[in-house]
Amino acid sequence: MKPTLTLALLIAVAGSAVAQVASYKVVGDGIPQSLTGKPGNAAAGRALLASRAAANCLQCHAVKKDRDLAAGGDKGPALDGVGAALTPAQLRLSVVDYSKVTGGTPMPSFHKAPAGSDRPILTASEIEDVVAYLSSLKSK
């Protein structure tokens, strides 16, 4: 393979891996702009939580008013009412990079690539879906 073609392929692969983490700007105590430029889907966000896969929020949190999500963990606060307590911008920052909200907690930063990976835990679209769902949780 020619060196220029190899270099072009490496750049293309590296560019696609980097592009998977959306750029964002923290303003004050949140990320006011959607990572995708459009709102997320609350039903898809709830499904992400219910699947207990990548968005494994239920390992530490529960949604007590939702029968299917009530059996979550108790290491973190229940998520009931979080949509009334926090703005979508604050929720987005909490999910994207909780270390910027408060340090020294075990909550992962879901839009960073874990060590040894080139992909974030949640895509930008998944982040927006989770934010939409959490924003919908208005009452305790």
C-alpha positions, 0 to 999 in steps of 0.5 A, spaced: 500 500 500 502 506 498 504 511 504 500 516 502 494 512 501 495 509 508 496 515 511 489 518 508 486 511 511 489 512 518 487 520 518 480 518 516 479 512 521 482 517 526 477 523 524 471 518 525 473 516 532 474 523 534 468 525 531 464 520 535 465 525 541 460 531 540 464 538 541 460 542 547 461 548 551 460 549 558 456 555 560 455 557 567 453 550 570 450 547 564 451 545 557 445 549 554 446 547 546 444 540 544 449 536 542 446 534 536 442 540 534 435 538 536 432 535 542 432 528 544 426 523 544 424 522 552 421 515 550 428 513 547 431 516 553 427 512 558 428 505 554 436 507 554 435 507 562 430 501 562 435 496 558 441 497 563 446 497 558 450 503 556 446 508 560 446 504 566 443 509 571 439 504 574 445 501 577 446 507 582 439 511 581 432 509 581 425 512 578 420 510 584 414 513 580 416 508 574 414 501 576 419 499 571 425 503 573 423 503 581 428 497 582 434 501 581 440 502 586 440 507 592 447 509 591 445 516 588 439 520 589 432 517 586 431 521 579 424 523 581 423 530 580 430 531 577 426 535 571 423 540 576 430 541 580 435 542 574 434 545 567 436 541 561 443 544 560 444 542 567 442 535 566 446 535 559 452 537 563 451 532 569 450 526 563 456 528 559 461 530 564 459 529 571 466 531 574 465 538 571 459 538 576 462 535 582 469 532 583 470 525 586 464 521 585 463 515 582 458 517 576 462 516 570 462 521 564 458 518 559 460 522 553 467 521 554 471 515 551 473 510 557 480 508 557 482 504 551 476 506 547 475 511 542 468 511 543 464 515 548 459 511 553 453 514 550 453 517 543 450 525 542 444 522 540 443 518 546 445 523 551 440 528 548 435 522 549 437 521 556 436 529 557 429 529 554 427 523 559 430 526 565 427 533 563 420 530 563 421 527 570 417 533 574 414 531 580 417 527 586 
